[in-house]
Amino acid sequence: MEESEDRYADRNLSMTTTEFMSRLQLAPTHGHILQIINEGMPEWIIHACDDYAKDCDKLKRNWYLTCRKIGCPVAQVVIVRDMHFDNEHSLMKVICEVMTRCGYAVRDRDTVCRCVGCGNATLTKLTREKFSLAEVLEEHCEDCSKKSS
């Protein structure tokens, strides 16, 4: 098991799922929710982006559709260190579910990164290569990559 997986396994966290849910019910704002998550899983959230870059139209449409279906406003794209949905990471599963229900799109850093040009979420170079998408500069969306070339 990788170090990052171990770090966020339930047995290594300072907060139980029950404690997390109790504290979350008292959270008055999204900022408080993110603070509780950061306390329970330190350094798990890497970036919070206001939107997806233009070259991620499908991801953006799916995010907006999900929010509309569950009746919540669109919040932010949150990039996290890793995501695991096994029995060893039950708090992580709960946190991802809660964040989705609050309007966040939760993505792992291997798939999505923050564009250093515009600050929006975009696909990583590795993800682009995997799906044979347009080549871009590392940590850049297509638009910002064109501007930087």
N, C-alpha and C positions, 0 to 999 in steps of 0.2 A: 504494500500500500504506500502511495506517495505521501510525502510530508504534509502537503496541503490537505489531502483527504483526512489524514489523522487529526490535523489541527481542528477541523470543523466537525469531526465525529462527535456524536452526542456525549460520549464518555469524557471528552476533553473540554467541554464547554462549561462556563460558569453559571449558565441559566438553563433551567429545564423548560420543556415545552409548556407545562402548566404555568410556570412563573412568567414566561414570555407572554402568554395569552392574557394573564391577569393584568400585567403591566400595560399591554397593548390596549386593553379596554378603557384604560384611563388616559390614553394619549389623545390630547385635544387637536393636534395638527399632524400633517405629514412629516414635518421637521422632527417632532417628538417620536414618531414611529421610526424614522431613520436613526435617531439617537439610541433608541432602545435596541434596535438591530445591531448597531455598532458596539453597544455594551455587551450584548450576548455573543456576538461573533466579530471580534475586533479585526479590522483591516480586511474584512470579507468584501465590502463594497469598495470598489476602486474608483469609479467615476459615476456621476449622475449627469446625464446629458438631457437637454430640453427637448431634443427631437432626433429623428434619424436624418442622415444626409439624404440628398435627393436620389442618390443611386441605390437606396434601400426602400424603394416604393412598396414592394410586396410586404416587407416587415412592418412598415408604417401602416399600411392598409389593414393588415391582420391585427395590429395593436389597437387601432381605432375601432375596428369591428368588435373585438373582444370587450373593450370598454363600453361600447354602446350596448352590447348584449347583456352585460352584467349591471348596467346602469350606473356607471361611475365616470367621473371626468378623467381625461387623459392627464397623467402626471409627468413622469420622466422615464427615460431609458436608463436603467441602472446596470452597470457593468460590474460583475463580481468575479472573484478569483477562480472559483469553480462551482459547479453544481452537481450534486449527487442526490438521487432519489431512492436510495436503498434504506434498509432498516437501521443502518448505523448513523444515518443523517436525518432523523425524523424532524429535528428542529429546523434544519435547512428547508425541508419540504414545506413545513408550516409557514415559514417566513416567505418563501416564494409564492405560496398560495395567497397569503395576506397581502403581499405587495401587489400581486396581480389584481386582487379585488379592490385595491386602492388606486388602480390606474397605472401602475408601473409596468414597464416591460423589463423583465429580468433576463439578462444575457450573460453568458460566461465570456471571459477574456480571450479564450481561444477562438471564439466565433466573431465577436464584435469588439471594436476598440473605439476610443475617442479620437476623432480627427484633430490633429494638431493645428490645422488651418482654421476650421470653422467651429470646432468644439462639439459637433454633432456626432452621434453614433454611426459608425460605418463598419463594413465587413473587414475582417483582418486579411492580410495578404495571403495567409494560409487558406482561409475559407474561399477567397477569390480563386486561388489556384485549384482548389479541390473541385470547384464548380465551373472551371474554365471561363471565368469572368474577366473583364478588362483588367489589365495590369495597372497598378498604381504604385506611387511611392509608399514606403512603409508608414503606417499610421496616418494615411491621408484618404479622404473620399475622392471620387473621380474628379469632381470640380476643382478641389484644392490641389490635387496632383497635377492637373493641367496648368493651373496658375503657377505652380512651383517649378515646372519643367522649363 
